[in-house]
Amino acid sequence: MTAEQIFSLCSMFAMTGWAGLILAPQWTVTRDWAAPVVAPLVIAGFYIWLMTSTTPPAGSGFGSLTEVALLFSDPNLLLAGWIHYLAFDLFVGAWEVRDAQRQGIHHLLVIPCLFATLLAGPAGLALYWLVRVVVTLVKRSKHQDEEAAA
């Protein structure tokens, strides 16, 4: 299998998971299995294969930005880095959906967070936390107002 084929296959698995999280967040298969488990594990299998079957360039590693740049100069290791993002961002997106459901956050508020997580990982997670905090504060304020009125 070529690196391009692996890239396409892993991207397809990830996008299928994202589509499910956005369009069918209540479906247990999507929320609890496909997005957080199956797709990331399939992608992880390719990641493990790429990382164990590719000899890193001499002088590459994770100790400095220069070493990482040299590591990613190998197309297979660059692909491994990319699919690392695919798997982890999807896992985070699935967590956001499950957490939002537990917290009673409307899914329409979560969708922008999911897109941001897909496109910008940590920024999407930060956006979700912001939404979560704001919704929690609004609910708490509303509950206090109701108690005061009673």
Phi, psi and omega in degrees: 000134181278164177299321178297321179293318178296317177304311182296315182296313180294321177297320179296316178300314181296313182295327176296316177297316179297317179300318178297318180296324182279317188265334183223058186292338180275345182287118184304321181300317179290304189294319188257345184232301187297308185285313184273343186240297190296303183299311178299325180288323175298313178299319179299325177300316177294321179300311180299317179299313180298317182291330182266344182256000182245129176275120181295149176300147179302135178086358180273163179166202183241011184279343179204164178298323178298318179295319179294317178300319178293320177301314182282001174286344175273123183303323180292323179283328172297316177298318178301318178298318180295313183287339171301313177298316181304312184293312185289320179296320178295318178300317178296317178300318178296321177297317179303316180296312180297316180296317179299321179294319178295326183273354181074030179271127182300139184299330179297333175283336183276329184305313177299326178295320179296315177298318179294322178293319177300315187272332187217029175033262185301327178294323177293320177296318178299318178298317179300315180298322177298313177300315181299315180295313181298313180298318179298316179295319179296315179297317181297316179297317179297318180295319179294321177297318179296319178294320180294326180285336184278000000 
